[in-house]
Amino acid sequence: MYTLIDGKATAAQIHSELSMEVQNRLSKGLRPPHLAAVLVGHDGASQTYVNNKILACERVGFQSTLIRKESTVTESELLELVASLNQDKDLDGFIVQLPLPDHINPEKINEAIDPAKDVDGFHAINLGRMLLNLPGYLPATPAGIIELLRRYNIETEGKNCVILGRSHIVGSPLSVLMARSARPGNCTVTLCHSKTQHLKEHIQRADILIAALGKPGFVQGEWVKEGAVVIDVGTTRVPDASRPSGYKLMGDVDFETAAPRCSAITPVPGGVGPMTISMLLWNTLDSANKRHYGG
Ligand code: NAP
């Protein structure tokens, strides 16, 4: 029987810990942590992600600010907005929701964000600090996965960890975190991508399999090693006429066939997704505390 790694329940637990931290700050006469989200345009999925972040802030007692811009906003206007948010002393962190319209270079925007307010952990300074094992903001999704492994006491030391997908926001940073000398960590990591040969053989050797491809149901149960731990990051909207929304969310792993072979597995939805927001909030709290206490 496998353990279901319940990201929703874990995130709820973390949210109650965050609420206590907010109360702690208030009792010392400090203001609540403050997160801002910049949303450009009207992409449905982006609006949902940003709304969920704002709602999560409200739930734990953070202050939040939603800044909306039309998709006609120019790159220089957006850079000006970033510069003003960098300067705003009442703001602990902010995110610029991706994707951005084609006429805006996302790297340029990302690099303009003050690393001390980069609570998404995407800035080169924070990624570099992660590589050197120095304090900084970890990217939220990889940090959420590490937190799930920690809270579920999953042994990672000496294990073969196979990661599918090498994006800057998920697969690549995870490969660093899973390999580093830490707990969780100390894995032997294989980072796979679209040019990887014999992908199935790599998957079959994985004690810990982390799938972040964006290809619903790609990993077949029979490819999964008996007793493996499977973390499914994939979150793809697949049409489903039976639901009021008209879609359902699907992971990269075929859960029905994979789960019986696993020692532990995350569901989609309710696995990695809720943890991403929790880690964003932790980073924001951390920034607020550093701003007050220094560090
Ligand atoms: P991405 O930037 O599109 O990267 C996908 C990666 O998968 C790339 O490295 C690509 O290889 C690789 N890939 C694609 N097809 C492959 C194949 N057939 N065999 C081997 N590798 C293949 O995706 P992402 O932003 O990392 O997101 C991945 C998934 O995670 C998506 O479903 C996304 O929605 C989800 N996600 C969820 C959360 C959350 O909070 N739950 C957060 C972020 C992302 P190349 O590099 O060679 O192109």
Residues whose N, C-alpha, C, O or C-beta is under 5 A from the ligand:
A	BS01	NAP	T141 G165 R166 S167 V170 G171 C192 H193 S194 K195 A212 L213 G214 V233 G234 T235 T236 V272 G273 T276
